[in-house]
Amino acid sequence: MLSQKDNDYLCRVGPGTPMGNMLRRFWTPVCLSDDITKPDGAPRRIRVFGEDFVAFRDTKGRVGVIKERCMHRGASLAMGRVEDCGIRCLYHGWKFGVDGTIQDMPNIRDTRLKERLKAPTYPAREGGGLVWAYFGPPEKEPLFPEYRWMTAGSQPRKPVNIIFECNWVQLIEGSMDSSHLGILHQEELTEARTGVYSKMQAAEDKFPTDDRAPMMEIENTNFGFHYAAIREIIGDDARHYVRVTPWILPYMTYTPPGRAAVLHVPIDDYTTAQYAIGRWVDGPTPPEAVKFFGIDKPGVGDWGADRVWRLPSQDRAAMESGRSFSGYYGIIPQDMAVTLTQGRLYERDHEHVTISDLAAVRMRRLLMDSARRVEEGGDPLGLDTSVDTAKIEGAAGALEKGARWSSMVPGNTVVGNPA
């Protein structure tokens, strides 16, 4: 259990908070590249870590991230003009480049002023269909990561962005929780074993088990950790069914067998942006995916133009008749139904964690340890430059009993001992 003090330390990310300071040391997704596709097009208002920014694409196609309030008199740059390699404030016409250079101050005759001042902009890059920014100290800027999901064959995968009205930590906990699969998602997994979703599933990922109490093993790595949920296989005494889930500090989980990456980025303490990238959103959504994931369009969720998730109604009649365990259809609606009922910021001082919660507890510990390192003047965990991030992977499939599960993910560069 976490005290309220520790829970706040873990979850709150605003300016000046220990966790917020630590997260700012990483490259962070802030929007989709598709949100600002057109050079000199409309800028986009973004919110990250409880602060407001604007993302824009200049005449040359370069992306910029700048504080939303103009440094002159505080008017919003979200309604500004993007033109001639800069973004111009409508109030007095000050114009800023992607690097913060003041390019024009039409209401001031003394040109020396624009040479002495610089707008609050942040390093910005594109990768995997996302715009990323770095908000930490300039002298601490890390290398830009390259993950295996950033390309599918020779083409980038198409990410999906959706907003959930809850704290980022509980969404990460849900994305790495393997023990709920055979309970909350039991109907979908029962059907998966029949091969009904074979067009979208890897051959080794038919979930050939009804074991609802997997054994959990975990190893720290130099990118965070990975863990295995080990289950008995129906009618197979020689092998286990193993799902290996890596967590890459501070935001990202790979969904076994590694087809999809999910990142949960805090907009503020009570709202989270999820970026989901997977094979099943590369092109038109197959009918199998619609049923399995409970989606009605490519991506994850049922949302409007604001991208905020809206939970569908629970089918209590189906629950009473035995047609549905949860009253929700599809993995994503089921996951979000239980996660959002925890509240916008889950208080953990009355929970009772067990061995099945091993990954969530380890994730909390590493996040808090990382934030403390930064408080003490050190570097956060997970920024080891020796890590080849392109080799990190998840896995799912049958494994001979007695074989080491880490052999399924040889690129994960294990550091430390099994817990």
Contacts in CASP RR format, 6 or more apart in sequence:
PFRMAT RR
TARGET T0000
AUTHOR 0000-0000-0000
METHOD contacts of the structure
MODEL  1
MLSQKDNDYLCRVGPGTPMGNMLRRFWTPVCLSDDITKPDGAPRRIRVFG
EDFVAFRDTKGRVGVIKERCMHRGASLAMGRVEDCGIRCLYHGWKFGVDG
TIQDMPNIRDTRLKERLKAPTYPAREGGGLVWAYFGPPEKEPLFPEYRWM
TAGSQPRKPVNIIFECNWVQLIEGSMDSSHLGILHQEELTEARTGVYSKM
QAAEDKFPTDDRAPMMEIENTNFGFHYAAIREIIGDDARHYVRVTPWILP
YMTYTPPGRAAVLHVPIDDYTTAQYAIGRWVDGPTPPEAVKFFGIDKPGV
GDWGADRVWRLPSQDRAAMESGRSFSGYYGIIPQDMAVTLTQGRLYERDH
EHVTISDLAAVRMRRLLMDSARRVEEGGDPLGLDTSVDTAKIEGAAGALE
KGARWSSMVPGNTVVGNPA
1 348 0 8 1.000
1 349 0 8 1.000
1 350 0 8 1.000
1 351 0 8 1.000
1 352 0 8 1.000
1 353 0 8 1.000
2 10 0 8 1.000
2 348 0 8 1.000
2 349 0 8 1.000
2 364 0 8 1.000
3 349 0 8 1.000
4 347 0 8 1.000
4 349 0 8 1.000
6 368 0 8 1.000
7 346 0 8 1.000
7 347 0 8 1.000
7 348 0 8 1.000
7 349 0 8 1.000
9 18 0 8 1.000
9 19 0 8 1.000
9 368 0 8 1.000
9 371 0 8 1.000
10 19 0 8 1.000
10 169 0 8 1.000
10 364 0 8 1.000
10 367 0 8 1.000
10 368 0 8 1.000
11 19 0 8 1.000
11 167 0 8 1.000
11 168 0 8 1.000
11 169 0 8 1.000
11 269 0 8 1.000
11 345 0 8 1.000
11 346 0 8 1.000
12 19 0 8 1.000
12 20 0 8 1.000
12 269 0 8 1.000
13 19 0 8 1.000
13 20 0 8 1.000
13 23 0 8 1.000
13 49 0 8 1.000
13 50 0 8 1.000
13 168 0 8 1.000
13 266 0 8 1.000
13 268 0 8 1.000
13 269 0 8 1.000
14 20 0 8 1.000
14 49 0 8 1.000
14 50 0 8 1.000
14 51 0 8 1.000
14 268 0 8 1.000
14 269 0 8 1.000
15 49 0 8 1.000
15 50 0 8 1.000
15 51 0 8 1.000
18 371 0 8 1.000
18 372 0 8 1.000
18 374 0 8 1.000
18 375 0 8 1.000
19 367 0 8 1.000
19 368 0 8 1.000
19 371 0 8 1.000
20 49 0 8 1.000
20 371 0 8 1.000
21 371 0 8 1.000
21 374 0 8 1.000
21 375 0 8 1.000
22 250 0 8 1.000
22 367 0 8 1.000
22 370 0 8 1.000
22 371 0 8 1.000
22 373 0 8 1.000
22 374 0 8 1.000
22 380 0 8 1.000
23 49 0 8 1.000
23 250 0 8 1.000
23 266 0 8 1.000
24 49 0 8 1.000
24 134 0 8 1.000
24 135 0 8 1.000
24 136 0 8 1.000
25 136 0 8 1.000
25 137 0 8 1.000
25 140 0 8 1.000
25 142 0 8 1.000
25 374 0 8 1.000
25 379 0 8 1.000
25 380 0 8 1.000
25 383 0 8 1.000
26 134 0 8 1.000
26 142 0 8 1.000
26 249 0 8 1.000
26 250 0 8 1.000
26 251 0 8 1.000
26 380 0 8 1.000
26 383 0 8 1.000
27 125 0 8 1.000
27 132 0 8 1.000
27 133 0 8 1.000
27 134 0 8 1.000
27 142 0 8 1.000
27 144 0 8 1.000
27 145 0 8 1.000
28 48 0 8 1.000
28 132 0 8 1.000
28 133 0 8 1.000
28 134 0 8 1.000
28 135 0 8 1.000
28 251 0 8 1.000
28 265 0 8 1.000
29 130 0 8 1.000
29 131 0 8 1.000
29 132 0 8 1.000
29 251 0 8 1.000
29 263 0 8 1.000
29 265 0 8 1.000
29 273 0 8 1.000
29 275 0 8 1.000
30 46 0 8 1.000
30 48 0 8 1.000
30 53 0 8 1.000
30 55 0 8 1.000
30 65 0 8 1.000
30 124 0 8 1.000
30 130 0 8 1.000
30 131 0 8 1.000
30 132 0 8 1.000
30 133 0 8 1.000
30 265 0 8 1.000
31 44 0 8 1.000
31 46 0 8 1.000
31 55 0 8 1.000
31 130 0 8 1.000
31 131 0 8 1.000
31 161 0 8 1.000
32 129 0 8 1.000
32 130 0 8 1.000
32 131 0 8 1.000
32 159 0 8 1.000
32 161 0 8 1.000
32 275 0 8 1.000
33 63 0 8 1.000
33 126 0 8 1.000
33 127 0 8 1.000
33 128 0 8 1.000
33 129 0 8 1.000
33 130 0 8 1.000
33 131 0 8 1.000
34 129 0 8 1.000
35 44 0 8 1.000
35 55 0 8 1.000
35 131 0 8 1.000
35 161 0 8 1.000
36 42 0 8 1.000
36 43 0 8 1.000
36 44 0 8 1.000
36 55 0 8 1.000
36 56 0 8 1.000
36 57 0 8 1.000
36 63 0 8 1.000
36 131 0 8 1.000
37 57 0 8 1.000
38 57 0 8 1.000
39 57 0 8 1.000
39 58 0 8 1.000
39 59 0 8 1.000
39 60 0 8 1.000
39 61 0 8 1.000
40 57 0 8 1.000
40 58 0 8 1.000
40 59 0 8 1.000
40 82 0 8 1.000
40 83 0 8 1.000
40 84 0 8 1.000
41 56 0 8 1.000
41 57 0 8 1.000
41 82 0 8 1.000
42 82 0 8 1.000
43 54 0 8 1.000
43 55 0 8 1.000
43 56 0 8 1.000
43 77 0 8 1.000
43 78 0 8 1.000
43 80 0 8 1.000
43 82 0 8 1.000
43 87 0 8 1.000
44 54 0 8 1.000
44 55 0 8 1.000
44 56 0 8 1.000
44 78 0 8 1.000
45 52 0 8 1.000
45 53 0 8 1.000
45 54 0 8 1.000
45 68 0 8 1.000
45 76 0 8 1.000
45 78 0 8 1.000
46 52 0 8 1.000
46 53 0 8 1.000
46 54 0 8 1.000
46 55 0 8 1.000
46 65 0 8 1.000
47 53 0 8 1.000
47 267 0 8 1.000
47 268 0 8 1.000
47 271 0 8 1.000
48 133 0 8 1.000
48 135 0 8 1.000
48 265 0 8 1.000
48 266 0 8 1.000
48 267 0 8 1.000
48 273 0 8 1.000
49 135 0 8 1.000
49 266 0 8 1.000
49 268 0 8 1.000
50 266 0 8 1.000
50 267 0 8 1.000
50 268 0 8 1.000
50 269 0 8 1.000
51 67 0 8 1.000
52 67 0 8 1.000
52 68 0 8 1.000
52 69 0 8 1.000
53 65 0 8 1.000
53 66 0 8 1.000
53 67 0 8 1.000
53 68 0 8 1.000
53 122 0 8 1.000
53 133 0 8 1.000
54 65 0 8 1.000
54 66 0 8 1.000
54 67 0 8 1.000
54 68 0 8 1.000
54 76 0 8 1.000
54 77 0 8 1.000
54 78 0 8 1.000
54 87 0 8 1.000
55 63 0 8 1.000
55 64 0 8 1.000
55 65 0 8 1.000
55 124 0 8 1.000
55 131 0 8 1.000
55 133 0 8 1.000
56 63 0 8 1.000
56 64 0 8 1.000
56 66 0 8 1.000
56 82 0 8 1.000
56 86 0 8 1.000
56 87 0 8 1.000
56 98 0 8 1.000
57 63 0 8 1.000
57 64 0 8 1.000
57 82 0 8 1.000
58 64 0 8 1.000
58 82 0 8 1.000
58 85 0 8 1.000
58 86 0 8 1.000
58 87 0 8 1.000
58 97 0 8 1.000
58 98 0 8 1.000
59 83 0 8 1.000
59 84 0 8 1.000
59 85 0 8 1.000
59 86 0 8 1.000
60 85 0 8 1.000
62 85 0 8 1.000
62 98 0 8 1.000
63 98 0 8 1.000
63 124 0 8 1.000
63 125 0 8 1.000
63 126 0 8 1.000
63 131 0 8 1.000
64 97 0 8 1.000
64 98 0 8 1.000
64 121 0 8 1.000
64 122 0 8 1.000
64 124 0 8 1.000
65 121 0 8 1.000
65 122 0 8 1.000
65 124 0 8 1.000
65 131 0 8 1.000
65 133 0 8 1.000
66 77 0 8 1.000
66 87 0 8 1.000
66 96 0 8 1.000
66 100 0 8 1.000
66 119 0 8 1.000
66 120 0 8 1.000
66 121 0 8 1.000
66 122 0 8 1.000
67 77 0 8 1.000
67 119 0 8 1.000
67 120 0 8 1.000
67 121 0 8 1.000
68 76 0 8 1.000
68 77 0 8 1.000
68 78 0 8 1.000
69 75 0 8 1.000
69 76 0 8 1.000
69 77 0 8 1.000
70 76 0 8 1.000
70 77 0 8 1.000
70 89 0 8 1.000
70 91 0 8 1.000
70 94 0 8 1.000
71 94 0 8 1.000
71 117 0 8 1.000
71 119 0 8 1.000
71 120 0 8 1.000
72 89 0 8 1.000
72 91 0 8 1.000
72 92 0 8 1.000
72 94 0 8 1.000
73 91 0 8 1.000
73 92 0 8 1.000
74 91 0 8 1.000
75 89 0 8 1.000
75 90 0 8 1.000
75 91 0 8 1.000
77 87 0 8 1.000
77 89 0 8 1.000
77 96 0 8 1.000
79 90 0 8 1.000
80 87 0 8 1.000
80 88 0 8 1.000
80 89 0 8 1.000
80 90 0 8 1.000
81 87 0 8 1.000
81 88 0 8 1.000
81 90 0 8 1.000
82 88 0 8 1.000
83 95 0 8 1.000
84 95 0 8 1.000
84 103 0 8 1.000
85 97 0 8 1.000
85 98 0 8 1.000
85 103 0 8 1.000
86 95 0 8 1.000
86 96 0 8 1.000
86 97 0 8 1.000
86 98 0 8 1.000
86 103 0 8 1.000
87 95 0 8 1.000
87 96 0 8 1.000
87 97 0 8 1.000
88 94 0 8 1.000
88 95 0 8 1.000
88 96 0 8 1.000
88 104 0 8 1.000
89 95 0 8 1.000
92 105 0 8 1.000
92 106 0 8 1.000
92 107 0 8 1.000
93 104 0 8 1.000
93 105 0 8 1.000
93 106 0 8 1.000
93 107 0 8 1.000
94 102 0 8 1.000
94 104 0 8 1.000
94 105 0 8 1.000
94 106 0 8 1.000
95 102 0 8 1.000
95 103 0 8 1.000
95 104 0 8 1.000
96 102 0 8 1.000
96 103 0 8 1.000
96 119 0 8 1.000
96 121 0 8 1.000
97 103 0 8 1.000
97 119 0 8 1.000
97 121 0 8 1.000
98 121 0 8 1.000
98 124 0 8 1.000
99 121 0 8 1.000
100 118 0 8 1.000
100 119 0 8 1.000
100 120 0 8 1.000
100 121 0 8 1.000
101 118 0 8 1.000
101 119 0 8 1.000
102 114 0 8 1.000
102 115 0 8 1.000
102 117 0 8 1.000
102 118 0 8 1.000
102 119 0 8 1.000
103 114 0 8 1.000
104 114 0 8 1.000
105 111 0 8 1.000
105 113 0 8 1.000
105 114 0 8 1.000
108 114 0 8 1.000
122 133 0 8 1.000
122 134 0 8 1.000
122 135 0 8 1.000
123 133 0 8 1.000
123 134 0 8 1.000
123 138 0 8 1.000
123 141 0 8 1.000
124 131 0 8 1.000
124 132 0 8 1.000
124 133 0 8 1.000
124 134 0 8 1.000
125 131 0 8 1.000
125 132 0 8 1.000
125 133 0 8 1.000
125 144 0 8 1.000
126 132 0 8 1.000
127 150 0 8 1.000
127 156 0 8 1.000
128 149 0 8 1.000
128 150 0 8 1.000
128 151 0 8 1.000
128 156 0 8 1.000
128 157 0 8 1.000
128 159 0 8 1.000
128 277 0 8 1.000
129 150 0 8 1.000
129 156 0 8 1.000
129 157 0 8 1.000
129 158 0 8 1.000
129 159 0 8 1.000
130 159 0 8 1.000
130 275 0 8 1.000
132 144 0 8 1.000
134 141 0 8 1.000
134 142 0 8 1.000
140 379 0 8 1.000
142 383 0 8 1.000
142 385 0 8 1.000
143 385 0 8 1.000
145 389 0 8 1.000
146 389 0 8 1.000
146 390 0 8 1.000
147 248 0 8 1.000
147 252 0 8 1.000
147 261 0 8 1.000
147 389 0 8 1.000
147 390 0 8 1.000
147 392 0 8 1.000
148 389 0 8 1.000
148 390 0 8 1.000
148 391 0 8 1.000
148 392 0 8 1.000
148 393 0 8 1.000
149 157 0 8 1.000
149 254 0 8 1.000
149 260 0 8 1.000
149 261 0 8 1.000
149 277 0 8 1.000
149 278 0 8 1.000
150 156 0 8 1.000
150 157 0 8 1.000
151 157 0 8 1.000
152 278 0 8 1.000
152 279 0 8 1.000
152 282 0 8 1.000
157 277 0 8 1.000
157 278 0 8 1.000
157 279 0 8 1.000
157 281 0 8 1.000
157 282 0 8 1.000
158 277 0 8 1.000
158 281 0 8 1.000
158 282 0 8 1.000
158 283 0 8 1.000
158 298 0 8 1.000
159 275 0 8 1.000
159 276 0 8 1.000
159 277 0 8 1.000
159 281 0 8 1.000
160 275 0 8 1.000
160 276 0 8 1.000
160 277 0 8 1.000
160 281 0 8 1.000
160 298 0 8 1.000
160 299 0 8 1.000
160 300 0 8 1.000
161 273 0 8 1.000
161 274 0 8 1.000
161 275 0 8 1.000
161 307 0 8 1.000
162 273 0 8 1.000
162 274 0 8 1.000
162 276 0 8 1.000
162 299 0 8 1.000
162 300 0 8 1.000
162 301 0 8 1.000
162 303 0 8 1.000
162 307 0 8 1.000
162 308 0 8 1.000
162 309 0 8 1.000
163 267 0 8 1.000
163 271 0 8 1.000
163 272 0 8 1.000
163 273 0 8 1.000
163 274 0 8 1.000
163 303 0 8 1.000
163 306 0 8 1.000
163 307 0 8 1.000
163 308 0 8 1.000
163 309 0 8 1.000
164 171 0 8 1.000
164 271 0 8 1.000
164 272 0 8 1.000
164 274 0 8 1.000
164 308 0 8 1.000
164 309 0 8 1.000
164 336 0 8 1.000
164 339 0 8 1.000
164 340 0 8 1.000
165 270 0 8 1.000
165 271 0 8 1.000
165 308 0 8 1.000
165 309 0 8 1.000
165 340 0 8 1.000
165 344 0 8 1.000
166 270 0 8 1.000
166 271 0 8 1.000
166 272 0 8 1.000
166 339 0 8 1.000
166 340 0 8 1.000
166 342 0 8 1.000
166 343 0 8 1.000
166 344 0 8 1.000
166 345 0 8 1.000
166 346 0 8 1.000
167 266 0 8 1.000
167 269 0 8 1.000
167 270 0 8 1.000
167 272 0 8 1.000
167 344 0 8 1.000
167 345 0 8 1.000
167 346 0 8 1.000
168 251 0 8 1.000
168 264 0 8 1.000
168 265 0 8 1.000
168 266 0 8 1.000
168 272 0 8 1.000
169 346 0 8 1.000
169 364 0 8 1.000
169 367 0 8 1.000
170 339 0 8 1.000
170 342 0 8 1.000
170 343 0 8 1.000
170 346 0 8 1.000
171 264 0 8 1.000
171 272 0 8 1.000
171 274 0 8 1.000
171 339 0 8 1.000
172 247 0 8 1.000
172 251 0 8 1.000
172 253 0 8 1.000
172 264 0 8 1.000
172 363 0 8 1.000
173 360 0 8 1.000
173 363 0 8 1.000
174 180 0 8 1.000
174 335 0 8 1.000
174 339 0 8 1.000
174 360 0 8 1.000
175 253 0 8 1.000
175 255 0 8 1.000
175 262 0 8 1.000
175 264 0 8 1.000
176 227 0 8 1.000
176 245 0 8 1.000
176 247 0 8 1.000
176 253 0 8 1.000
176 359 0 8 1.000
176 360 0 8 1.000
176 363 0 8 1.000
177 357 0 8 1.000
177 359 0 8 1.000
177 360 0 8 1.000
178 214 0 8 1.000
178 216 0 8 1.000
178 227 0 8 1.000
178 229 0 8 1.000
178 243 0 8 1.000
178 245 0 8 1.000
178 256 0 8 1.000
178 359 0 8 1.000
179 212 0 8 1.000
179 213 0 8 1.000
179 214 0 8 1.000
179 216 0 8 1.000
179 229 0 8 1.000
179 356 0 8 1.000
179 357 0 8 1.000
180 338 0 8 1.000
181 189 0 8 1.000
181 207 0 8 1.000
182 189 0 8 1.000
182 210 0 8 1.000
182 212 0 8 1.000
183 212 0 8 1.000
183 325 0 8 1.000
184 325 0 8 1.000
184 326 0 8 1.000
184 334 0 8 1.000
184 335 0 8 1.000
184 338 0 8 1.000
185 330 0 8 1.000
185 331 0 8 1.000
185 334 0 8 1.000
186 325 0 8 1.000
187 324 0 8 1.000
187 325 0 8 1.000
188 292 0 8 1.000
188 330 0 8 1.000
188 331 0 8 1.000
189 207 0 8 1.000
191 197 0 8 1.000
191 292 0 8 1.000
192 201 0 8 1.000
192 205 0 8 1.000
192 206 0 8 1.000
192 207 0 8 1.000
192 292 0 8 1.000
193 206 0 8 1.000
193 207 0 8 1.000
193 208 0 8 1.000
195 201 0 8 1.000
195 206 0 8 1.000
196 288 0 8 1.000
197 288 0 8 1.000
197 289 0 8 1.000
197 291 0 8 1.000
197 292 0 8 1.000
198 206 0 8 1.000
198 288 0 8 1.000
199 286 0 8 1.000
199 288 0 8 1.000
200 279 0 8 1.000
200 280 0 8 1.000
200 286 0 8 1.000
200 288 0 8 1.000
200 289 0 8 1.000
200 292 0 8 1.000
202 257 0 8 1.000
202 259 0 8 1.000
202 396 0 8 1.000
204 257 0 8 1.000
204 396 0 8 1.000
204 397 0 8 1.000
204 398 0 8 1.000
205 256 0 8 1.000
205 257 0 8 1.000
205 396 0 8 1.000
205 397 0 8 1.000
207 241 0 8 1.000
208 233 0 8 1.000
208 234 0 8 1.000
208 236 0 8 1.000
208 241 0 8 1.000
208 398 0 8 1.000
209 231 0 8 1.000
209 232 0 8 1.000
209 233 0 8 1.000
209 234 0 8 1.000
209 241 0 8 1.000
210 234 0 8 1.000
211 231 0 8 1.000
211 232 0 8 1.000
211 241 0 8 1.000
213 356 0 8 1.000
214 229 0 8 1.000
214 230 0 8 1.000
214 231 0 8 1.000
214 243 0 8 1.000
214 356 0 8 1.000
215 229 0 8 1.000
215 230 0 8 1.000
215 231 0 8 1.000
216 227 0 8 1.000
216 228 0 8 1.000
216 229 0 8 1.000
216 230 0 8 1.000
216 355 0 8 1.000
216 356 0 8 1.000
216 358 0 8 1.000
216 359 0 8 1.000
217 227 0 8 1.000
217 228 0 8 1.000
217 230 0 8 1.000
217 405 0 8 1.000
217 418 0 8 1.000
217 419 0 8 1.000
218 225 0 8 1.000
218 226 0 8 1.000
218 227 0 8 1.000
218 228 0 8 1.000
218 358 0 8 1.000
218 359 0 8 1.000
218 362 0 8 1.000
218 418 0 8 1.000
218 419 0 8 1.000
219 225 0 8 1.000
219 226 0 8 1.000
219 227 0 8 1.000
219 406 0 8 1.000
219 414 0 8 1.000
219 416 0 8 1.000
219 417 0 8 1.000
219 418 0 8 1.000
219 419 0 8 1.000
220 362 0 8 1.000
220 366 0 8 1.000
220 415 0 8 1.000
220 416 0 8 1.000
221 246 0 8 1.000
221 412 0 8 1.000
221 413 0 8 1.000
221 414 0 8 1.000
221 415 0 8 1.000
221 416 0 8 1.000
222 382 0 8 1.000
222 384 0 8 1.000
222 386 0 8 1.000
222 387 0 8 1.000
222 413 0 8 1.000
222 415 0 8 1.000
223 246 0 8 1.000
223 248 0 8 1.000
223 249 0 8 1.000
223 382 0 8 1.000
223 384 0 8 1.000
223 387 0 8 1.000
223 389 0 8 1.000
223 392 0 8 1.000
223 412 0 8 1.000
223 413 0 8 1.000
224 246 0 8 1.000
224 247 0 8 1.000
224 248 0 8 1.000
224 249 0 8 1.000
224 366 0 8 1.000
224 381 0 8 1.000
224 382 0 8 1.000
225 246 0 8 1.000
225 247 0 8 1.000
225 359 0 8 1.000
225 362 0 8 1.000
225 363 0 8 1.000
225 366 0 8 1.000
226 244 0 8 1.000
226 245 0 8 1.000
226 246 0 8 1.000
226 247 0 8 1.000
226 394 0 8 1.000
226 406 0 8 1.000
226 409 0 8 1.000
226 412 0 8 1.000
226 414 0 8 1.000
227 244 0 8 1.000
227 245 0 8 1.000
227 358 0 8 1.000
227 359 0 8 1.000
227 362 0 8 1.000
228 242 0 8 1.000
228 243 0 8 1.000
228 244 0 8 1.000
228 245 0 8 1.000
228 405 0 8 1.000
229 242 0 8 1.000
229 243 0 8 1.000
229 245 0 8 1.000
230 240 0 8 1.000
230 241 0 8 1.000
230 242 0 8 1.000
230 405 0 8 1.000
231 240 0 8 1.000
231 241 0 8 1.000
231 242 0 8 1.000
231 243 0 8 1.000
232 240 0 8 1.000
232 241 0 8 1.000
233 239 0 8 1.000
233 240 0 8 1.000
233 241 0 8 1.000
233 398 0 8 1.000
236 398 0 8 1.000
238 400 0 8 1.000
238 401 0 8 1.000
239 398 0 8 1.000
239 399 0 8 1.000
239 400 0 8 1.000
239 401 0 8 1.000
240 398 0 8 1.000
240 399 0 8 1.000
240 401 0 8 1.000
241 396 0 8 1.000
241 397 0 8 1.000
241 398 0 8 1.000
241 399 0 8 1.000
242 395 0 8 1.000
242 396 0 8 1.000
242 397 0 8 1.000
242 398 0 8 1.000
242 399 0 8 1.000
242 405 0 8 1.000
242 408 0 8 1.000
243 256 0 8 1.000
243 257 0 8 1.000
243 395 0 8 1.000
243 396 0 8 1.000
243 397 0 8 1.000
244 256 0 8 1.000
244 394 0 8 1.000
244 395 0 8 1.000
244 396 0 8 1.000
244 405 0 8 1.000
244 406 0 8 1.000
244 408 0 8 1.000
244 409 0 8 1.000
245 253 0 8 1.000
245 254 0 8 1.000
245 255 0 8 1.000
245 256 0 8 1.000
245 359 0 8 1.000
245 394 0 8 1.000
246 253 0 8 1.000
246 254 0 8 1.000
246 392 0 8 1.000
246 393 0 8 1.000
246 394 0 8 1.000
246 409 0 8 1.000
246 412 0 8 1.000
247 253 0 8 1.000
247 359 0 8 1.000
247 363 0 8 1.000
248 254 0 8 1.000
248 382 0 8 1.000
248 389 0 8 1.000
248 392 0 8 1.000
249 366 0 8 1.000
249 367 0 8 1.000
249 370 0 8 1.000
249 380 0 8 1.000
249 381 0 8 1.000
249 382 0 8 1.000
250 367 0 8 1.000
250 370 0 8 1.000
250 380 0 8 1.000
251 263 0 8 1.000
251 264 0 8 1.000
251 265 0 8 1.000
252 261 0 8 1.000
252 262 0 8 1.000
252 263 0 8 1.000
253 261 0 8 1.000
253 262 0 8 1.000
254 260 0 8 1.000
254 261 0 8 1.000
254 262 0 8 1.000
254 392 0 8 1.000
254 393 0 8 1.000
254 394 0 8 1.000
255 261 0 8 1.000
255 262 0 8 1.000
255 394 0 8 1.000
256 394 0 8 1.000
256 395 0 8 1.000
256 396 0 8 1.000
257 394 0 8 1.000
257 395 0 8 1.000
257 396 0 8 1.000
257 397 0 8 1.000
258 393 0 8 1.000
258 394 0 8 1.000
258 395 0 8 1.000
258 396 0 8 1.000
259 278 0 8 1.000
259 279 0 8 1.000
259 280 0 8 1.000
260 276 0 8 1.000
260 277 0 8 1.000
260 278 0 8 1.000
260 279 0 8 1.000
260 280 0 8 1.000
261 276 0 8 1.000
261 277 0 8 1.000
261 278 0 8 1.000
262 274 0 8 1.000
262 275 0 8 1.000
262 276 0 8 1.000
262 277 0 8 1.000
263 274 0 8 1.000
263 275 0 8 1.000
263 276 0 8 1.000
264 272 0 8 1.000
264 273 0 8 1.000
264 274 0 8 1.000
265 272 0 8 1.000
265 273 0 8 1.000
265 274 0 8 1.000
265 275 0 8 1.000
266 272 0 8 1.000
266 273 0 8 1.000
267 273 0 8 1.000
269 345 0 8 1.000
270 344 0 8 1.000
270 345 0 8 1.000
271 344 0 8 1.000
274 300 0 8 1.000
276 299 0 8 1.000
276 300 0 8 1.000
280 286 0 8 1.000
280 289 0 8 1.000
280 293 0 8 1.000
281 298 0 8 1.000
281 299 0 8 1.000
283 298 0 8 1.000
284 298 0 8 1.000
285 295 0 8 1.000
285 297 0 8 1.000
285 298 0 8 1.000
285 299 0 8 1.000
289 295 0 8 1.000
290 296 0 8 1.000
291 329 0 8 1.000
291 330 0 8 1.000
292 330 0 8 1.000
292 331 0 8 1.000
293 299 0 8 1.000
293 300 0 8 1.000
293 330 0 8 1.000
293 331 0 8 1.000
293 332 0 8 1.000
294 301 0 8 1.000
294 329 0 8 1.000
294 330 0 8 1.000
294 331 0 8 1.000
294 332 0 8 1.000
294 333 0 8 1.000
295 301 0 8 1.000
295 302 0 8 1.000
295 332 0 8 1.000
296 302 0 8 1.000
300 332 0 8 1.000
301 309 0 8 1.000
301 332 0 8 1.000
301 333 0 8 1.000
301 336 0 8 1.000
302 309 0 8 1.000
302 310 0 8 1.000
302 311 0 8 1.000
302 312 0 8 1.000
302 333 0 8 1.000
303 309 0 8 1.000
303 310 0 8 1.000
304 310 0 8 1.000
309 336 0 8 1.000
309 340 0 8 1.000
311 333 0 8 1.000
311 336 0 8 1.000
311 337 0 8 1.000
311 340 0 8 1.000
312 328 0 8 1.000
312 333 0 8 1.000
314 326 0 8 1.000
314 327 0 8 1.000
314 328 0 8 1.000
314 337 0 8 1.000
315 324 0 8 1.000
315 327 0 8 1.000
315 328 0 8 1.000
315 329 0 8 1.000
316 327 0 8 1.000
318 324 0 8 1.000
318 327 0 8 1.000
319 325 0 8 1.000
319 326 0 8 1.000
319 327 0 8 1.000
326 334 0 8 1.000
326 337 0 8 1.000
328 334 0 8 1.000
328 337 0 8 1.000
353 360 0 8 1.000
353 361 0 8 1.000
358 419 0 8 1.000
362 419 0 8 1.000
366 381 0 8 1.000
369 381 0 8 1.000
370 380 0 8 1.000
370 381 0 8 1.000
370 382 0 8 1.000
371 380 0 8 1.000
373 379 0 8 1.000
373 380 0 8 1.000
373 381 0 8 1.000
374 380 0 8 1.000
387 413 0 8 1.000
388 411 0 8 1.000
388 413 0 8 1.000
391 411 0 8 1.000
391 412 0 8 1.000
391 413 0 8 1.000
392 411 0 8 1.000
392 412 0 8 1.000
393 409 0 8 1.000
393 411 0 8 1.000
393 412 0 8 1.000
394 408 0 8 1.000
394 409 0 8 1.000
394 412 0 8 1.000
395 408 0 8 1.000
395 409 0 8 1.000
397 408 0 8 1.000
399 405 0 8 1.000
399 407 0 8 1.000
399 408 0 8 1.000
406 412 0 8 1.000
406 414 0 8 1.000
END
